[in-house]
Amino acid sequence: MALNNPYQSYQQSSVNTASPGELTLMLYNGCLKFINLSKHAMEQKDIPARNTNILKAQKIVQELMVTLNMDLEVSENMMSLYDYMHRRLIEANIKNDKAILEEVESLVTEFRDTWKQVIQMNRQKQFAEGGRA
């Protein structure tokens, strides 16, 4: 598929060359983007846009759930939190409740920020190990 838009080409290239850790970070950022678009749509009383963007955020949370490595001990807790966020997004959509979106947004932001730190620590560790060789 040829992409005529240079930005689309860049985005596609970014996804194709990203590490699994970077892909997870992209998912968190995408989820936050769609939650923000949903909140804006609520303010504008644009029900179709609210619904569409909440559904996109839900799909991202589902993807995070599917890609969890359940061999790790922490994954069980993450699965519970992702499930909670998913249910809250559904509830926010049904009730048209911005406060629920803000609650999920704060959880996703916390996950994203923690994930960023993990990626940075791993890069520093790899760099330090590479420097000793």
Sequence and secondary structure as in RCSB ss.txt:
>XXXX:A:sequence
MALNNPYQSYQQSSVNTASPGELTLMLYNGCLKFINLSKHAMEQKDIPARNTNILKAQKIVQELMVTLNMDLEVS
ENMMSLYDYMHRRLIEANIKNDKAILEEVESLVTEFRDTWKQVIQMNRQKQFAEGGRA
>XXXX:A:secstr
    SHHHHHHHHHHHH  HHHHHHHHHHHHHHHHHHHHHHHHTT HHHHHHHHHHHHHHHHHHHHT  TTSTHH
HHHHHHHHHHHHHHHHHHHHT HHHHHHHHHHHHHHHHHHHHHHHHHHHHHHHHHHH 
